[in-house]
Amino acid sequence: MLNGIWLSFFLAAFVAALWQWLGLGDGEIFARLVEALFDMTRLSVEIVLVLAGTMTLWLGFLAIAEKAGLIRLMARLLDPLFRRLMPEVPSGHPAMGLISMNFAANILGLDNAATPIGIKAMHSLQELNPSKETASNAQILFLVLNTSSLTLLPVTIFMYRAQQGAAEPTAVFLPILLATTASSLVGLLSVALMQRLKLWQPVVLAYLAGAALALGLLLTTLAGMSAQALAATSTLVGNLVLFGIVVGFLLIGALRRVNVYDAFIEGAREGIHFTVTLLPYLIAMLVAVGVLRASGVLDAGLAGIRWLAAGFGWDTRFVEALPTAFIKPLSGSGARAMMIETMDTFGVDSFPGVLAATMQGSTETTFYVLAVYFGAVGIRKIRHGLGCALLADLAGIVTAIGVCYWFFG
């Protein structure tokens, strides 16, 4: 699917350029397309150079957290909840530990660790699946909660905003937290409805009530603040949480007799490798988006949506960030390219720039996760998995738009 989308970007740009040359007499259109190719390539390299240092730093701290046993600790905290949401999985089954560890890694932003753990969890769930080509209820719930992208620390979003020169890279912390909470809640409720899960069990209610209470306290605290105060609060909380967690990793690691320096170096070594592997994907998608915008196709499509939104009397500033929302369920690298291109075109601290960053942090690459997790165990019939996952994506996008208007006016 991504292959067809990527190819269609270039073909649409070429057809639009031919029309502008032959029909409108614009002899400079192909020069602009070629210029966009080289501009986006240069931007990709600049982004990767900055990311190399930041990614190395973060992976070093995360290695300390892993060696200190923080993921296993969070897994034990989450295990009572998942044992009740997945009643067909026997208590004490290895799948439960893997599922809990996967979500603990996701919450901490450990994407590299979460994916292999998640695949192992899906294999373990497959052992209990009576119909090997059809997704079980537990596998669907596991998939949908993964695609809803519940993350406490959207560090990669902060990194991209910093690279683009944001005045306060962490200003989107609270908007992303609210949007990803909404997507996760809708994902859980939609699966619970389809599978008739008993969410009123005391343990489940305790977890949900705790989350609702924390969210309610947050919203009550934020209610009545001006846009400037909200942005400042998000920046303060984001920086405080981020640095507080780094210090916590170091202290807990030291108390558990982890050689924090050696652990940091071991994890940091992966940063350069990870960043270098990102470059081809970033260039591929950025040049495709660049020529699409240079040809006028992207702007024409957005103009149509803007016209419809204006017809309903809506504020149309959200339209410029929609390319990120459209591509995110299909491709993480594509959505990342859309987000960066939006920041580069309108400004990293513009409304479209902060909204694109919030959208990027509030949902996951649904089709990619579905292909990897279900494909790893040979599942072909996904039942209601895709519908519930896309519903969670929609909730995240709509919430992202709403909270960005609230926070950034």
C-alpha positions as a printed NumPy array, in Angstrom:
array([[  0.   ,   0.   ,   0.   ],
       [  2.775,   2.432,   0.904],
       [  4.49 ,   1.657,  -2.411],
       [  1.37 ,   2.743,  -4.304],
       [  0.967,   5.917,  -2.247],
       [  4.622,   6.914,  -2.72 ],
       [  4.455,   6.318,  -6.484],
       [  1.151,   8.187,  -6.775],
       [  2.728,  11.297,  -5.206],
       [  5.278,  11.533,  -8.024],
       [  2.794,  10.675, -10.779],
       [  0.266,  13.243,  -9.502],
       [  3.004,  15.877,  -9.323],
       [  4.109,  15.061, -12.89 ],
       [  0.58 ,  15.207, -14.324],
       [ -0.114,  18.491, -12.52 ],
       [  3.179,  19.922, -13.796],
       [  2.339,  18.915, -17.383],
       [ -1.009,  20.684, -17.088],
       [  0.585,  23.846, -15.733],
       [  3.208,  23.795, -18.519],
       [  1.008,  22.917, -21.486],
       [ -2.298,  24.352, -20.293],
       [ -1.245,  27.373, -18.276],
       [  2.082,  28.194, -19.912],
       [  4.13 ,  27.913, -16.712],
       [  7.596,  27.096, -18.014],
       [  9.2  ,  27.165, -14.557],
       [  7.158,  24.379, -12.993],
       [  9.684,  21.593, -13.626],
       [ 12.491,  23.743, -12.263],
       [ 10.498,  24.085,  -9.041],
       [  9.976,  20.331,  -8.867],
       [ 13.702,  19.63 ,  -9.259],
       [ 14.496,  22.323,  -6.683],
       [ 12.057,  20.662,  -4.264],
       [ 13.866,  17.328,  -4.716],
       [ 17.215,  18.796,  -3.661],
       [ 15.738,  21.007,  -0.942],
       [ 14.007,  18.065,   0.739],
       [ 17.128,  15.906,   0.45 ],
       [ 19.186,  18.595,   2.17 ],
       [ 16.526,  18.992,   4.87 ],
       [ 16.543,  15.233,   5.501],
       [ 20.293,  15.195,   6.09 ],
       [ 20.085,  18.216,   8.407],
       [ 17.377,  16.524,  10.456],
       [ 19.315,  13.273,  10.778],
       [ 22.488,  15.08 ,  11.878],
       [ 20.637,  16.705,  14.768],
       [ 18.703,  13.536,  15.593],
       [ 21.896,  11.483,  15.845],
       [ 22.98 ,  13.266,  19.005],
       [ 19.551,  13.426,  20.593],
       [ 18.674,   9.812,  19.841],
       [ 22.031,   8.661,  21.202],
       [ 21.385,  10.589,  24.421],
       [ 17.89 ,   9.186,  24.951],
       [ 18.713,   5.564,  24.117],
       [ 21.527,   5.767,  26.647],
       [ 19.146,   6.775,  29.437],
       [ 16.602,   4.171,  28.383],
       [ 19.248,   1.436,  28.595],
       [ 19.761,   2.417,  32.248],
       [ 15.999,   2.098,  32.825],
       [ 15.954,  -1.38 ,  31.292],
       [ 18.898,  -2.637,  33.356],
       [ 17.364,  -1.143,  36.517],
       [ 14.271,  -3.302,  35.986],
       [ 11.815,  -0.432,  35.534],
       [ 10.03 ,  -2.12 ,  32.64 ],
       [  9.547,  -5.305,  34.663],
       [  8.229,  -3.2  ,  37.542],
       [  5.655,  -1.487,  35.335],
       [  4.726,  -4.873,  33.875],
       [  3.834,  -6.141,  37.354],
       [  1.69 ,  -3.046,  37.923],
       [ -0.24 ,  -3.587,  34.692],
       [ -0.644,  -7.37 ,  34.934],
       [ -3.823,  -7.369,  37.118],
       [ -5.612,  -5.204,  34.532],
       [ -4.736,  -7.292,  31.483],
       [ -5.635, -10.566,  33.204],
       [ -9.229,  -9.288,  33.403],
       [ -9.403,  -7.673,  29.978],
       [ -8.259, -10.938,  28.387],
       [-10.234, -13.632,  30.248],
       [ -9.372, -16.354,  27.714],
       [ -5.675, -16.075,  28.64 ],
       [ -4.96 , -18.268,  31.694],
       [ -3.562, -16.605,  34.777],
       [  0.201, -16.946,  34.877],
       [  0.498, -17.575,  31.141],
       [  3.733, -16.139,  29.664],
       [  1.667, -13.945,  27.313],
       [  0.516, -11.817,  30.251],
       [  4.03 , -10.889,  31.251],
       [  4.982, -10.076,  27.67 ],
       [  1.851,  -7.965,  27.138],
       [  2.486,  -5.995,  30.315],
       [  6.135,  -5.462,  29.388],
       [  5.134,  -4.288,  25.911],
       [  2.815,  -1.618,  27.289],
       [  5.31 ,  -0.585,  29.912],
       [  7.898,  -0.073,  27.161],
       [  5.414,   1.912,  25.051],
       [  4.477,   4.178,  27.96 ],
       [  8.156,   4.966,  28.544],
       [  8.731,   5.621,  24.842],
       [ 10.891,   2.507,  24.356],
       [  9.705,   1.819,  20.794],
       [ 12.723,  -0.315,  19.906],
       [ 12.103,  -2.569,  22.888],
       [  8.304,  -2.557,  22.582],
       [  8.122,  -3.993,  19.055],
       [ 10.103,  -7.222,  19.577],
       [  8.371,  -7.767,  22.938],
       [  5.027,  -7.197,  21.223],
       [  5.782,  -9.751,  18.521],
       [  6.754, -12.29 ,  21.184],
       [  3.484, -11.538,  22.997],
       [  1.496, -12.083,  19.794],
       [  3.237, -15.442,  19.249],
       [  2.4  , -16.421,  22.822],
       [ -1.257, -15.457,  22.324],
       [ -1.284, -17.45 ,  19.085],
       [ -0.521, -20.602,  21.069],
       [ -3.918, -20.146,  22.771],
       [ -5.741, -19.277,  19.546],
       [ -8.021, -22.17 ,  18.429],
       [ -8.335, -20.755,  14.897],
       [ -4.82 , -19.952,  13.713],
       [ -5.814, -17.757,  10.731],
       [ -8.419, -15.736,  12.662],
       [ -7.496, -13.144,  15.281],
       [ -8.612, -14.01 ,  18.805],
       [-10.278, -11.487,  21.131],
       [ -7.082, -11.099,  23.16 ],
       [ -4.983, -10.523,  20.032],
       [ -7.388,  -7.86 ,  18.776],
       [ -7.413,  -5.992,  22.089],
       [ -3.624,  -6.157,  22.248],
       [ -3.33 ,  -4.797,  18.698],
       [ -5.838,  -1.958,  19.15 ],
       [ -4.239,  -0.748,  22.383],
       [ -0.876,  -0.747,  20.603],
       [ -2.21 ,   1.302,  17.697],
       [ -3.755,   3.855,  20.072],
       [ -0.199,   4.932,  21.008],
       [ -0.519,   5.576,  24.742],
       [  2.849,   7.202,  25.495],
       [  3.867,   9.227,  28.514],
       [  7.025,  10.644,  26.923],
       [  6.737,  11.62 ,  23.216],
       [ 10.478,  12.305,  23.133],
       [ 10.817,  11.917,  19.364],
       [  8.265,  14.697,  18.814],
       [ 10.256,  16.95 ,  21.135],
       [ 13.401,  16.113,  19.145],
       [ 11.874,  17.031,  15.8  ],
       [ 10.493,  20.286,  17.168],
       [ 13.884,  21.146,  18.638],
       [ 15.593,  20.38 ,  15.332],
       [ 13.19 ,  22.697,  13.538],
       [ 14.014,  25.522,  15.959],
       [ 10.947,  25.517,  18.242],
       [ 11.125,  28.1  ,  21.017],
       [  9.772,  25.507,  23.491],
       [ 10.018,  21.968,  22.058],
       [  7.993,  20.443,  24.928],
       [  5.046,  22.837,  24.583],
       [  3.014,  20.034,  22.951],
       [  3.448,  17.676,  25.929],
       [ -0.014,  18.135,  27.475],
       [ -1.915,  18.305,  24.141],
       [ -0.321,  15.015,  23.07 ],
       [ -1.07 ,  13.442,  26.466],
       [ -4.757,  14.392,  26.22 ],
       [ -5.084,  13.283,  22.597],
       [ -3.356,   9.918,  23.074],
       [ -5.459,   9.289,  26.198],
       [ -8.603,   9.858,  24.139],
       [ -7.451,   7.501,  21.372],
       [ -6.558,   4.775,  23.893],
       [ -9.86 ,   5.132,  25.751],
       [-11.922,   4.965,  22.553],
       [ -9.891,   1.96 ,  21.389],
       [-10.532,   0.135,  24.665],
       [-14.244,   0.98 ,  24.757],
       [-14.818,   0.004,  21.118],
       [-13.16 ,  -3.395,  21.624],
       [-15.012,  -3.881,  24.919],
       [-18.293,  -3.218,  23.112],
       [-17.521,  -5.667,  20.316],
       [-16.249,  -8.371,  22.688],
       [-18.716,  -7.654,  25.506],
       [-15.938,  -7.272,  28.038],
       [-17.   ,  -6.724,  31.63 ],
       [-15.422,  -3.372,  32.371],
       [-17.363,  -3.059,  35.618],
       [-15.132,  -5.566,  37.402],
       [-13.64 ,  -3.953,  40.547],
       [-10.028,  -4.214,  39.399],
       [-10.765,  -2.819,  35.928],
       [-12.883,  -0.042,  37.406],
       [-10.066,   0.803,  39.816],
       [ -7.606,   1.255,  36.945],
       [-10.086,   3.208,  34.82 ],
       [-11.215,   5.33 ,  37.774],
       [ -7.6  ,   6.128,  38.625],
       [ -6.908,   7.201,  35.064],
       [-10.144,   9.201,  34.913],
       [ -9.364,  10.905,  38.223],
       [ -5.883,  11.879,  37.065],
       [ -7.256,  13.186,  33.771],
       [-10.07 ,  15.036,  35.541],
       [ -7.625,  16.713,  37.92 ],
       [ -5.488,  17.736,  34.965],
       [ -8.433,  19.208,  33.053],
       [ -9.718,  20.985,  36.18 ],
       [ -6.303,  22.52 ,  36.731],
       [ -6.11 ,  23.66 ,  33.105],
       [ -9.686,  24.944,  32.88 ],
       [ -9.934,  28.693,  32.666],
       [ -6.316,  29.26 ,  31.666],
       [ -5.544,  31.486,  28.715],
       [ -3.853,  30.066,  25.632],
       [ -0.56 ,  31.653,  26.702],
       [ -0.824,  30.159,  30.198],
       [ -1.715,  26.728,  28.807],
       [  1.282,  26.722,  26.48 ],
       [  3.573,  27.832,  29.313],
       [  2.154,  25.155,  31.637],
       [  2.626,  22.444,  29.018],
       [  6.23 ,  23.54 ,  28.538],
       [  6.936,  23.562,  32.285],
       [  5.296,  20.187,  32.939],
       [  6.921,  18.622,  29.881],
       [ 10.413,  19.75 ,  30.868],
       [  9.888,  18.834,  34.521],
       [  8.592,  15.347,  33.731],
       [ 11.276,  14.673,  31.151],
       [ 14.222,  15.725,  33.315],
       [ 12.637,  14.215,  36.424],
       [ 12.389,  10.832,  34.72 ],
       [ 16.018,  11.055,  33.568],
       [ 17.142,  11.742,  37.157],
       [ 14.859,   8.951,  38.376],
       [ 16.427,   6.486,  35.939],
       [ 19.889,   7.413,  37.206],
       [ 19.01 ,   7.233,  40.902],
       [ 17.114,   3.955,  40.683],
       [ 19.854,   2.464,  38.542],
       [ 22.503,   3.518,  41.031],
       [ 20.483,   2.162,  43.971],
       [ 20.146,  -1.175,  42.182],
       [ 23.902,  -1.274,  41.618],
       [ 23.723,  -0.72 ,  37.88 ],
       [ 26.881,   0.798,  36.412],
       [ 24.904,   3.715,  34.981],
       [ 27.792,   5.091,  32.932],
       [ 28.528,   1.782,  31.185],
       [ 24.808,   1.14 ,  30.672],
       [ 24.434,   4.583,  29.129],
       [ 27.327,   3.985,  26.712],
       [ 25.947,   0.573,  25.754],
       [ 22.528,   1.99 ,  24.942],
       [ 23.907,   5.107,  23.284],
       [ 25.818,   3.037,  20.73 ],
       [ 22.487,   2.083,  19.184],
       [ 21.607,   5.746,  18.589],
       [ 23.911,   6.286,  15.617],
       [ 22.85 ,   3.037,  13.949],
       [ 19.165,   3.813,  14.437],
       [ 19.521,   7.335,  13.054],
       [ 21.502,   6.254,   9.985],
       [ 18.889,   3.631,   9.117],
       [ 16.226,   6.354,   9.291],
       [ 17.816,   8.527,   6.556],
       [ 16.679,   6.585,   3.435],
       [ 13.058,   6.485,   4.63 ],
       [ 13.108,  10.162,   5.53 ],
       [ 14.536,  11.201,   2.165],
       [ 12.088,   8.971,   0.277],
       [  9.018,  10.465,   1.91 ],
       [ 10.195,  14.066,   2.176],
       [ 11.051,  14.353,  -1.521],
       [  7.678,  12.812,  -2.434],
       [  5.816,  15.303,  -0.254],
       [  8.046,  18.135,  -1.503],
       [  7.263,  17.585,  -5.178],
       [  3.585,  17.123,  -4.375],
       [  3.483,  20.542,  -2.727],
       [  5.704,  22.176,  -5.388],
       [  3.356,  20.912,  -8.119],
       [  0.359,  22.473,  -6.404],
       [ -1.492,  19.154,  -5.929],
       [ -1.259,  19.142,  -2.139],
       [ -2.359,  22.753,  -1.863],
       [ -5.276,  22.138,  -4.241],
       [ -6.508,  19.198,  -2.178],
       [ -6.239,  21.15 ,   1.048],
       [ -8.012,  24.094,  -0.567],
       [-11.001,  21.854,  -1.27 ],
       [-11.158,  20.706,   2.349],
       [-10.683,  24.298,   3.522],
       [-13.616,  25.387,   1.34 ],
       [-15.85 ,  22.723,   2.871],
       [-14.78 ,  23.638,   6.41 ],
       [-15.407,  27.32 ,   5.746],
       [-18.855,  26.423,   4.438],
       [-19.673,  24.996,   7.869],
       [-18.328,  28.133,   9.523],
       [-15.304,  26.367,  11.057],
       [-11.887,  27.811,  11.775],
       [ -9.867,  26.403,   8.865],
       [ -6.342,  26.587,  10.323],
       [ -6.438,  22.865,  11.125],
       [ -6.565,  21.979,   7.416],
       [ -2.84 ,  22.591,   6.847],
       [ -1.95 ,  19.829,   9.346],
       [ -4.3  ,  17.194,   7.874],
       [ -1.679,  15.54 ,   5.6  ],
       [ -0.021,  14.176,   8.751],
       [ -3.351,  12.759,   9.949],
       [ -4.128,  11.195,   6.563],
       [ -0.819,   9.372,   6.194],
       [ -0.218,   8.388,   9.852],
       [ -2.319,   5.17 ,   9.826],
       [ -0.356,   4.014,   6.77 ],
       [  3.242,   4.973,   7.438],
       [  5.222,   6.312,  10.385],
       [  7.99 ,   7.611,   8.139],
       [  5.441,   9.176,   5.793],
       [  3.616,  10.928,   8.622],
       [  6.947,  12.08 ,  10.06 ],
       [  7.812,  13.556,   6.67 ],
       [  4.418,  15.272,   6.465],
       [  4.881,  16.732,   9.943],
       [  8.375,  18.037,   9.176],
       [  7.269,  19.461,   5.844],
       [  4.379,  21.261,   7.548],
       [  6.753,  22.695,  10.167],
       [  9.198,  23.739,   7.437],
       [  6.476,  25.397,   5.337],
       [  4.41 ,  27.175,   8.   ],
       [  6.844,  27.387,  10.917],
       [  7.457,  24.984,  13.769],
       [  5.567,  27.155,  16.269],
       [  2.702,  27.997,  13.9  ],
       [ -0.713,  26.511,  14.583],
       [ -0.382,  23.954,  11.739],
       [  3.102,  23.098,  13.028],
       [  2.046,  22.355,  16.613],
       [ -1.115,  20.548,  15.446],
       [  0.863,  18.293,  13.096],
       [  3.223,  17.449,  15.975],
       [  0.277,  16.678,  18.264],
       [ -1.352,  14.466,  15.641],
       [  1.932,  12.645,  15.089],
       [  2.22 ,  11.911,  18.812],
       [ -1.387,  10.93 ,  19.452],
       [ -1.882,   7.971,  17.083],
       [  0.122,   5.069,  15.686],
       [  0.788,   3.583,  12.238],
       [ -2.237,   1.303,  12.339],
       [ -1.71 ,  -0.621,   9.1  ],
       [  1.995,  -1.126,   9.82 ],
       [  1.341,  -2.438,  13.341],
       [ -1.436,  -4.658,  12.019],
       [  0.798,  -6.057,   9.27 ],
       [  3.757,  -6.676,  11.599],
       [  1.889,  -8.125,  14.586],
       [ -0.704, -10.2  ,  12.738],
       [  1.637, -11.064,   9.891],
       [  4.192, -12.435,  12.36 ],
       [  1.774, -15.199,  13.376],
       [  0.027, -15.763,  10.039],
       [ -3.353, -14.219,  10.902],
       [ -5.423, -13.383,   7.825],
       [ -8.894, -12.737,   9.26 ],
       [ -8.672,  -9.672,  11.529],
       [-12.405,  -9.414,  12.371],
       [-13.158,  -6.092,  14.094],
       [ -9.492,  -5.287,  14.749],
       [ -9.014,  -2.746,  11.954],
       [-12.327,  -0.954,  12.549],
       [-11.659,  -0.45 ,  16.258],
       [ -8.079,   0.674,  15.571],
       [ -9.163,   3.254,  12.985],
       [-11.879,   4.509,  15.337],
       [ -9.191,   5.061,  17.976],
       [ -7.097,   6.923,  15.363],
       [-10.044,   9.176,  14.528],
       [-10.615,   9.948,  18.205],
       [ -6.964,  10.895,  18.602],
       [ -6.99 ,  13.196,  15.571],
       [-10.24 ,  14.96 ,  16.533],
       [ -9.038,  15.407,  20.112],
       [ -5.69 ,  16.725,  18.858],
       [ -7.489,  19.414,  16.847],
       [ -9.663,  20.38 ,  19.805],
       [ -6.889,  20.587,  22.394],
       [ -4.61 ,  22.542,  20.051],
       [ -7.311,  25.172,  19.576],
       [ -7.659,  25.188,  23.365],
       [ -3.947,  25.422,  24.115],
       [ -2.717,  27.534,  21.226],
       [ -5.842,  29.421,  20.207]])
